[in-house]
């Protein structure tokens, strides 16, 4: 990122005599000059568990008689955004903690509206809102593709902010690209 005389960053005017290298920027962090990560909306993701070959949408095994356990489910969905639109198939193999929170761990594939294949993986945490059957979800997502139109996804790190409907087994979320503004 070039730093110019007229450039504005997080409400601070950047002058040509301010540091331009990463090392200079990090040193200046101690003196109060900071740079923040920016989030850009990639799209809205809607996921729903589907019936499996074993008759349930989601399987939860608690082998030791406590809240702790492992879950498995698979589903379908979609992503809709300015740069990425398509259908999703995914599989979840989540860990369920003794405190009731869930640690999602899922992999999936997106087939874009224009025919590209994009793989993804996400991990994070779901915390249930007491008495509501709704979980607050925060996840990290990475993408991989060999389609030249979407190779830019190979270099991004994303976060997902979502809500899980426990009864409907549906996840509605926003996916954001994390834009590093330190360099």
Backbone bond lengths (Angstrom), bond angles and torsions (degrees), N, CA, C in turn:
res aa  C-N    CA-C-N  psi(-1)  N-CA   C-N-CA  omega(-1)  CA-C   N-CA-C  phi
1 X - - - 1.446 - - 1.513 108.12 -
2 X 1.304 117.90 122.60 1.459 122.68 175.55 1.520 109.04 -77.10
3 X 1.304 116.48 139.22 1.459 120.73 177.87 1.510 107.32 -107.96
4 X 1.326 115.59 115.16 1.453 120.68 -177.99 1.509 112.18 -111.48
5 X 1.327 116.23 167.94 1.464 121.51 -175.85 1.512 112.30 -61.38
6 X 1.320 118.13 -34.12 1.463 119.79 -174.81 1.523 113.00 -98.92
7 X 1.314 117.25 4.01 1.460 119.43 -175.21 1.528 111.11 -76.88
8 X 1.312 115.78 139.04 1.458 121.85 179.89 1.520 108.32 -111.57
9 X 1.314 118.58 131.84 1.460 121.60 179.89 1.517 108.91 -136.29
10 X 1.324 115.39 116.25 1.460 122.26 178.21 1.541 112.18 49.39
11 X 1.306 115.83 44.97 1.452 120.62 175.31 1.520 114.88 77.73
12 X 1.311 119.77 2.06 1.466 122.15 179.70 1.523 108.80 -111.27
13 X 1.289 117.97 133.73 1.459 122.60 177.05 1.525 107.87 -76.48
14 X 1.309 116.75 129.79 1.462 122.11 179.83 1.521 107.62 -101.03
15 X 1.307 116.87 124.46 1.464 120.19 178.92 1.524 109.66 -104.51
16 X 1.342 117.14 160.13 1.468 120.50 -177.68 1.520 113.64 -59.97
17 X 1.336 117.99 -22.68 1.462 119.20 -178.34 1.533 112.30 -87.54
18 X 1.337 118.23 1.13 1.458 119.96 176.22 1.530 109.70 -81.46
19 X 1.341 117.55 159.04 1.467 121.41 -173.82 1.523 113.41 -59.99
20 X 1.350 114.60 144.45 1.458 120.26 -179.09 1.523 111.93 -113.59
21 X 1.310 118.47 -21.61 1.462 119.81 -178.10 1.530 110.17 -89.11
22 X 1.326 115.53 158.23 1.455 120.74 178.05 1.521 110.79 -59.55
23 X 1.334 116.73 -43.06 1.465 120.32 -179.80 1.530 110.61 -59.95
24 X 1.348 116.30 -43.70 1.462 119.44 179.11 1.528 110.65 -64.01
25 X 1.325 116.98 -39.37 1.463 120.39 179.86 1.525 111.01 -64.44
26 X 1.343 116.19 -42.81 1.459 119.68 -179.09 1.517 111.44 -66.68
27 X 1.328 117.28 -38.81 1.458 120.96 177.21 1.525 109.54 -62.74
28 X 1.326 116.92 -42.76 1.458 120.35 -179.22 1.521 112.87 -68.21
29 X 1.314 117.78 -16.63 1.458 120.74 177.07 1.528 109.96 -58.71
30 X 1.344 116.07 -36.15 1.457 120.55 179.65 1.526 111.26 -67.77
31 X 1.305 117.49 -24.92 1.466 120.11 -179.21 1.527 112.07 -95.35
32 X 1.346 117.75 10.82 1.458 120.26 174.89 1.514 115.67 103.57
33 X 1.307 118.91 -9.51 1.459 121.35 177.88 1.521 108.04 -87.70
34 X 1.314 117.76 113.05 1.465 120.48 -178.27 1.519 110.86 -125.20
35 X 1.306 115.30 157.16 1.459 121.73 174.43 1.526 106.49 -122.44
36 X 1.311 116.83 143.17 1.453 121.38 -176.03 1.514 111.66 -113.47
37 X 1.331 114.63 154.80 1.448 120.44 173.60 1.526 107.60 -75.77
38 X 1.323 115.54 143.66 1.462 121.37 178.72 1.529 108.19 -109.93
39 X 1.312 117.01 142.24 1.457 122.21 176.45 1.522 109.18 -107.35
40 X 1.342 115.69 129.85 1.467 121.28 176.71 1.520 108.37 -118.42
41 X 1.324 116.93 129.05 1.457 121.19 -178.71 1.520 110.33 -63.74
42 X 1.336 116.04 122.46 1.455 121.61 174.29 1.525 110.07 -88.39
43 X 1.335 116.34 -39.51 1.455 119.27 178.60 1.519 112.14 168.87
44 X 1.308 114.38 175.01 1.461 122.24 176.20 1.519 107.82 -98.63
45 X 1.330 115.67 128.34 1.454 121.05 -179.29 1.524 108.62 -112.61
46 X 1.317 115.84 131.25 1.458 122.55 178.60 1.525 107.10 -123.46
47 X 1.329 117.11 118.69 1.462 122.19 -178.37 1.521 109.60 -123.04
48 X 1.317 116.36 142.81 1.463 120.65 177.18 1.527 108.37 -139.58
49 X 1.339 115.44 136.40 1.463 119.90 175.13 1.520 108.75 -68.97
50 X 1.321 116.96 146.49 1.461 121.28 178.22 1.522 108.60 -121.28
51 X 1.319 115.89 161.51 1.461 120.90 177.56 1.521 109.67 -59.85
52 X 1.321 115.32 137.14 1.458 119.88 178.61 1.527 109.33 -97.88
53 X 1.304 115.16 175.81 1.468 120.89 177.78 1.526 111.43 -66.70
54 X 1.328 116.90 -11.15 1.460 121.72 -178.18 1.526 112.95 -102.58
55 X 1.335 117.08 11.00 1.448 121.21 171.21 1.508 117.69 89.31
56 X 1.303 119.66 -3.75 1.460 122.10 178.04 1.518 109.23 -127.05
57 X 1.343 114.71 158.87 1.461 118.79 176.54 1.528 111.26 -81.83
58 X 1.332 116.67 -31.82 1.458 120.80 -177.22 1.518 108.94 -142.93
59 X 1.310 115.88 134.11 1.471 121.49 179.19 1.520 108.25 -111.86
60 X 1.331 116.25 127.74 1.459 121.50 178.06 1.523 108.01 -124.06
61 X 1.318 116.45 124.33 1.454 122.60 179.83 1.528 108.10 -113.56
62 X 1.334 115.62 124.82 1.468 122.22 177.44 1.524 107.65 -120.65
63 X 1.325 117.82 84.39 1.457 121.46 -169.95 1.532 115.63 -70.24
64 X 1.315 118.52 -15.86 1.465 119.31 -173.61 1.523 113.58 -114.13
65 X 1.344 117.28 14.65 1.460 121.07 175.33 1.512 115.52 75.08
66 X 1.316 117.44 12.13 1.468 120.82 178.17 1.525 108.93 -115.12
67 X 1.313 116.68 -172.68 1.471 121.41 177.27 1.525 111.93 -72.20
68 X 1.336 115.71 -20.89 1.464 121.30 -178.35 1.529 110.48 -65.63
69 X 1.344 116.80 137.62 1.448 118.47 177.79 1.517 112.65 -177.84
70 X 1.332 114.93 -174.95 1.453 122.79 179.72 1.514 109.10 -123.53
71 X 1.340 115.50 142.45 1.452 120.04 179.13 1.517 111.81 -121.47
72 X 1.327 114.68 156.98 1.455 120.56 176.92 1.521 108.80 -144.87
73 X 1.316 115.90 135.31 1.454 121.49 175.73 1.514 109.77 -161.61
74 X 1.311 115.22 164.69 1.461 119.79 177.25 1.516 108.16 -136.86
75 X 1.318 115.13 158.29 1.446 116.88 -176.80 1.506 114.44 -160.71
76 X 1.318 112.63 -174.86 1.459 122.70 179.99 1.520 107.70 -129.79
77 X 1.303 115.22 170.91 1.446 118.53 178.08 1.508 112.42 174.97
78 X 1.330 113.72 -162.81 1.457 120.12 -179.80 1.516 109.65 -152.54
79 X 1.325 114.50 159.21 1.459 121.48 170.51 1.517 106.75 -129.37
80 X 1.339 115.62 136.29 1.457 121.10 -178.93 1.519 109.25 -133.92
81 X 1.330 115.20 120.10 1.453 120.75 179.03 1.515 110.31 -156.96
82 X 1.332 115.39 -178.57 1.469 120.22 -179.92 1.520 112.22 -66.95
83 X 1.344 117.38 -37.49 1.468 121.14 -174.57 1.521 114.01 -111.39
84 X 1.327 117.92 -9.04 1.459 120.73 -175.79 1.525 109.84 -144.36
85 X 1.336 115.66 119.01 1.467 122.53 178.54 1.518 108.08 -138.96
86 X 1.327 116.18 135.40 1.448 117.54 177.60 1.509 113.17 174.77
87 X 1.320 113.79 179.84 1.460 123.73 178.00 1.523 108.85 -96.50
88 X 1.337 115.92 149.30 1.464 121.83 -175.27 1.519 110.54 -125.38
89 X 1.335 115.52 141.38 1.472 123.99 165.35 1.517 105.35 -125.24
90 X 1.323 117.13 137.36 1.463 120.17 -175.62 1.519 110.89 -149.87
91 X 1.332 115.10 162.90 1.457 122.55 176.66 1.534 108.06 -135.87
92 X 1.327 115.44 137.42 1.458 122.17 -177.12 1.519 109.82 -115.49
93 X 1.314 116.28 135.69 1.458 122.33 173.57 1.526 106.92 -134.04
94 X 1.333 114.99 77.30 1.457 122.33 -171.30 1.525 112.45 -89.20
95 X 1.312 114.38 154.86 1.462 122.09 173.95 1.519 107.50 -103.07
96 X 1.316 116.74 134.95 1.466 122.17 179.41 1.527 108.06 -110.66
97 X 1.330 115.45 120.24 1.461 120.60 -174.91 1.521 111.89 -85.64
98 X 1.306 115.05 162.15 1.455 122.03 179.36 1.517 114.04 -62.74
99 X 1.326 117.77 -23.67 1.469 120.50 179.39 1.528 112.28 -86.12
100 X 1.345 117.36 3.46 1.461 121.32 178.23 1.511 114.83 94.80
101 X 1.317 117.57 -14.20 1.468 118.45 178.18 1.525 109.91 -77.36
102 X 1.325 115.54 160.97 1.455 122.38 -177.13 1.527 108.79 -121.14
103 X 1.323 115.89 140.51 1.463 121.77 176.31 1.527 108.09 -110.48
104 X 1.342 116.86 89.42 1.466 120.38 -179.29 1.525 111.88 -61.72
105 X 1.315 114.81 144.33 1.461 122.74 176.52 1.529 104.90 -147.86
106 X 1.311 117.34 104.20 1.468 120.13 -172.55 1.524 110.81 -135.56
107 X 1.309 114.22 154.21 1.458 122.98 175.38 1.518 107.50 -130.81
108 X 1.329 116.16 150.08 1.447 118.18 179.35 1.505 113.04 -162.37
109 X 1.325 113.73 -177.30 1.453 121.51 -179.85 1.524 108.49 -135.32
110 X 1.322 115.04 139.89 1.462 122.20 174.19 1.524 107.05 -111.25
111 X 1.321 116.38 129.80 1.465 120.19 168.15 1.524 105.19 -106.51
112 X 1.331 115.42 110.58 1.459 120.01 -175.11 1.523 110.29 -69.47
113 X 1.327 115.73 162.15 1.464 121.06 178.81 1.523 112.15 -59.87
114 X 1.352 117.03 -23.78 1.467 120.36 178.30 1.533 112.80 -101.37
115 X 1.352 117.46 16.43 1.450 121.79 169.60 1.513 118.38 92.97
116 X 1.323 119.54 0.89 1.465 121.22 178.96 1.531 110.35 -75.75
117 X 1.327 115.88 152.53 1.458 122.68 175.59 1.527 108.00 -110.85
118 X 1.339 116.38 125.63 1.457 122.62 -179.01 1.525 107.69 -129.98
119 X 1.327 116.94 125.41 1.462 121.50 175.55 1.525 109.26 -92.15
120 X 1.331 116.70 151.60 1.455 120.17 176.99 1.516 110.18 -145.20
121 X 1.325 115.07 159.97 1.461 122.77 174.57 1.517 107.51 -140.01
122 X 1.333 115.85 139.42 1.459 117.82 173.71 1.515 111.57 -136.77
123 X 1.336 113.75 150.43 1.460 123.40 178.13 1.515 107.90 -143.93
124 X 1.318 115.72 154.89 1.449 118.79 177.59 1.502 112.45 169.25
125 X 1.351 115.17 -140.93 1.457 120.74 -174.35 1.518 110.30 -145.61
126 X 1.330 114.77 139.88 1.458 122.15 173.14 1.519 107.51 -120.99
127 X 1.315 116.45 127.09 1.465 122.33 177.01 1.524 107.16 -117.23
128 X 1.328 116.33 127.45 1.466 121.81 -175.66 1.517 111.24 -82.35
129 X 1.327 116.37 137.78 1.459 122.87 175.85 1.524 106.29 -82.96
130 X 1.325 116.35 121.78 1.471 121.47 -174.66 1.516 112.53 -53.85
131 X 1.336 114.79 128.83 1.452 121.69 173.37 1.517 116.21 72.90
132 X 1.317 118.44 6.20 1.465 119.83 -176.06 1.527 113.85 -113.02
133 X 1.330 119.14 -16.58 1.461 120.97 -176.72 1.513 113.49 69.10
134 X 1.328 115.93 20.12 1.468 122.32 -179.70 1.528 108.16 -120.80
135 X 1.332 116.00 136.54 1.453 120.83 177.07 1.512 111.42 -113.06
136 X 1.318 115.78 137.20 1.467 121.59 172.91 1.514 107.37 -86.80
137 X 1.327 116.10 127.11 1.449 120.42 -173.43 1.521 111.19 -121.84
138 X 1.342 116.05 131.89 1.460 123.18 172.33 1.521 107.32 -129.66
139 X 1.341 116.08 122.45 1.454 121.43 -175.12 1.523 110.73 -134.22
140 X 1.323 115.45 156.30 1.466 121.01 168.63 1.522 107.04 -102.42
141 X 1.330 116.52 146.74 1.462 121.06 -179.13 1.527 109.64 -135.24
142 X 1.336 115.21 137.49 1.460 120.55 170.43 1.524 107.95 -124.93
143 X 1.321 115.42 151.86 1.461 122.64 -178.41 1.524 109.44 -123.10
144 X 1.341 116.02 153.11 1.467 122.70 174.20 1.521 108.52 -142.23
145 X 1.321 116.70 133.81 1.460 121.55 175.81 1.514 109.88 -154.05
146 X 1.339 115.58 154.13 1.465 119.33 173.32 1.530 110.80 -108.35
147 X 1.333 116.65 6.04 1.461 120.75 178.25 1.535 108.50 -79.61
148 X 1.341 116.16 122.82 1.471 120.65 -174.63 1.527 112.65 -58.58
149 X 1.313 119.23 -26.79 1.470 121.39 -178.58 1.528 112.65 -71.74
150 X 1.321 116.45 -20.55 1.462 120.37 -175.42 1.525 113.19 -124.35
151 X 1.331 117.02 14.14 1.472 119.58 -178.76 1.521 112.43 -60.59
152 X 1.304 117.85 -23.78 1.462 121.13 177.58 1.533 110.76 -57.96
153 X 1.343 118.13 -26.17 1.466 121.17 178.28 1.527 112.18 -67.34
154 X 1.334 117.43 -25.99 1.463 120.72 179.43 1.522 112.11 -63.47
155 X 1.327 117.53 -21.79 1.464 122.29 -175.33 1.523 114.02 -105.04
156 X 1.339 117.78 6.25 1.461 118.63 -177.98 1.529 110.62 -107.82
157 X 1.304 114.31 154.40 1.462 122.86 171.73 1.518 105.42 -117.11
158 X 1.320 116.24 130.54 1.462 120.16 -175.74 1.521 111.89 -121.81
159 X 1.313 115.16 158.38 1.458 122.16 172.13 1.516 108.55 -124.52
160 X 1.315 114.71 150.21 1.457 121.90 179.72 1.519 108.12 -119.74
161 X 1.317 115.99 131.88 1.458 123.35 174.09 1.521 105.84 -114.77
162 X 1.340 116.85 118.55 1.450 117.54 -173.41 1.512 114.09 -144.08
163 X 1.329 113.07 173.13 1.461 122.40 175.46 1.524 107.27 -129.93
164 X 1.337 115.21 130.25 1.454 122.04 -179.64 1.522 108.67 -105.19
165 X 1.325 116.53 126.18 1.460 122.37 173.70 1.527 107.04 -91.94
166 X 1.336 116.52 108.48 1.461 121.89 -175.39 1.529 112.59 -62.88
167 X 1.312 117.37 -38.91 1.464 120.57 -177.84 1.520 112.26 -76.25
168 X 1.323 117.42 -43.08 1.463 121.37 -179.05 1.516 113.80 -84.97
169 X 1.349 115.82 -6.48 1.462 121.73 -177.53 1.528 111.55 49.48
170 X 1.338 114.94 49.83 1.463 122.91 -178.79 1.527 109.37 -126.17
171 X 1.323 115.51 141.83 1.460 122.03 178.28 1.517 108.11 -121.52
172 X 1.310 116.44 120.53 1.470 121.96 175.02 1.518 107.47 -112.40
173 X 1.328 115.49 132.15 1.461 117.08 -172.22 1.524 112.94 -153.62
174 X 1.325 113.37 166.48 1.461 123.41 171.45 1.524 106.60 -115.24
175 X 1.327 116.26 135.70 1.459 121.95 178.00 1.529 107.33 -110.69
176 X 1.340 115.35 130.09 1.466 121.19 -178.51 1.529 110.50 -121.28
177 X 1.320 115.92 140.11 1.456 122.30 170.69 1.524 106.76 -83.96
178 X 1.336 116.42 130.52 1.463 121.66 175.49 1.532 107.89 -86.84
179 X 1.322 116.20 119.54 1.465 121.54 -178.63 1.523 107.81 -103.94
180 X 1.331 115.36 114.83 1.459 122.25 -179.48 1.528 108.27 -75.03
181 X 1.326 116.78 117.83 1.462 120.75 -179.83 1.523 112.58 -104.68
182 X 1.334 116.83 13.65 1.467 119.43 177.61 1.521 111.40 -81.65
183 X 1.339 116.70 -26.67 1.472 119.39 179.63 1.502 109.19 -132.42
